[in-house]
Amino acid sequence: MRKQLYVFDGDTPIEAVIRTYGEADFDALIRVQQVSFPPPFPSELWWTKDQLREHVTRFPEGALCVEVAGQVVGSITGLRVDSERMAGAGDHSWSTVTDDGYIRTHQPDGDTLYIVDVCIMPAYRKLGLGKWLMQSMYEVVVQLGMARLLGGGRMPGYHKVAETMSAEAYVAAVMSGTLKDPVITFLLRCGRTPVHVVEGYLEDEESLNHALLMEWRNPFQVGD
């Protein structure tokens, strides 16, 4: 994939390119993670070259980055999974589904594109690049004839109200507009819809280890 588009900094159009990433981009992609998740975020959770090599080898269609002025400033990564086989697994966690980010769990005939990670450098987040990367993954779903896109969304605002409401009640409050969550609200704006809350999805103090599974259904496929 490679496409050119314009994003806006206020009223100023800025050219951006979304494309498949490759081995020549590995250093830049790791730099994006370092800038986006500085210490005390554990450095061992940044992408490694071994992980990135698995991405471009196993499922290059799901390995996309975005450039501004020739600089890689963000990325999104996915893998294919089979809905029925995944539903049969008792442990639905980021680690289990994505193989700790190595995507060796990728199923070439899977009907669902599962989002592993989306990351934009802080200085570029106001340009709406994350939404454009997500839109590009929807295009991959359509191109490859998959049924849907799926992924777990962190709930970083949940810890503020956890003493007074359950995770499900928190999601309901976000959906009603009573509360706003930076990740869940962003994903709603990208066209994702809730599926259900997952406990123990990933270690995340702000979300208290919860995530909201959210999907986007391929509108060109008929049926559930």
C-alpha positions, -999 to 999 in steps of 0.1 A, spaced: 0 0 0 11 36 -7 -12 66 -7 -8 103 -5 -32 126 14 -34 159 32 -40 165 69 -45 198 85 -26 218 111 -53 243 119 -61 256 84 -28 246 68 -28 215 47 2 192 52 11 163 29 13 128 45 20 94 30 7 61 44 25 31 31 37 -4 40 67 -4 62 98 -25 56 132 -34 71 147 0 61 121 16 84 129 -4 115 151 22 132 126 49 125 97 28 139 116 21 171 123 58 174 86 65 171 80 42 201 107 57 221 94 93 216 58 82 222 64 61 253 94 77 272 106 65 306 92 54 330 75 34 303 96 1 302 119 2 272 115 -36 268 80 -30 256 91 -9 226 92 -27 193 123 -47 186 138 -55 152 129 -91 157 92 -83 162 92 -59 132 108 -85 110 80 -109 119 54 -82 110 68 -76 75 74 -113 68 42 -128 81 16 -101 71 31 -71 53 -4 -59 44 -10 -53 81 23 -33 86 17 4 78 35 36 87 28 73 80 53 98 69 52 136 72 80 156 53 98 123 47 99 113 84 81 83 98 59 96 126 35 68 133 26 32 126 -2 6 129 2 -31 129 -23 -60 126 -25 -97 120 -52 -121 108 -71 -143 132 -100 -167 129 -131 -156 149 -143 -191 158 -109 -204 168 -102 -172 189 -136 -175 206 -127 -210 217 -97 -197 236 -103 -191 273 -76 -164 276 -83 -134 254 -55 -111 261 -32 -89 240 -3 -111 248 -21 -143 238 -37 -131 206 -7 -112 193 20 -135 206 35 -107 226 36 -86 195 56 -111 174 23 -121 155 34 -157 151 -2 -164 158 -11 -149 124 -35 -171 105 -33 -164 67 -69 -174 62 -83 -156 92 -116 -137 88 -107 -109 112 -79 -83 111 -68 -79 147 -50 -46 156 -18 -51 175 -7 -15 180 -13 20 167 12 47 176 17 84 167 45 107 179 30 132 203 40 163 182 19 149 153 -12 137 171 -32 169 164 -31 161 127 -55 132 129 -30 107 116 -42 79 139 -76 81 124 -62 79 89 -41 49 98 -72 31 111 -91 40 79 -63 25 59 -67 -8 79 -104 -8 71 -93 -6 34 -71 -37 40 -101 -55 55 -121 -48 24 -93 -55 -1 -86 -90 15 -123 -98 19 -123 -102 56 -154 -99 78 -142 -73 103 -115 -55 121 -112 -61 159 -90 -49 187 -89 -41 224 -90 -4 234 -75 8 266 -97 25 291 -72 50 306 -99 71 323 -114 41 342 -91 43 372 -105 77 381 -140 63 387 -133 26 395 -143 29 431 -178 39 422 -186 20 389 -178 -12 371 -158 -13 339 -191 -20 320 -208 9 337 -178 31 327 -182 21 291 -219 28 292 -212 63 306 -187 69 277 -213 57 252 -239 80 266 -216 110 266 -216 113 303 -179 106 305 -151 109 279 -122 84 275 -92 94 254 -89 60 238 -124 47 236 -138 80 224 -110 82 197 -119 47 185 -156 56 183 -146 86 162 -128 62 139 -160 42 133 -154 13 158 -183 -1 178 -181 -19 212 -182 -57 215 -176 -63 253 -152 -56 281 -122 -79 287 -106 -82 321 -69 -89 323 -63 -78 287 -30 -62 294 -10 -48 323 -22 -12 325 -26 7 357 -49 34 343 -73 9 328 -69 -15 358 -60 -42 332 -93 -38 314 -99 -32 277 -130 -27 255 -130 -50 225 -142 -29 196 -149 -39 160 -155 -25 125 -176 -46 102 -169 -49 65 -199 -32 49 -194 -50 17 -200 -84 33 -235 -97 40 -243 -116 72 -231 -116 108 
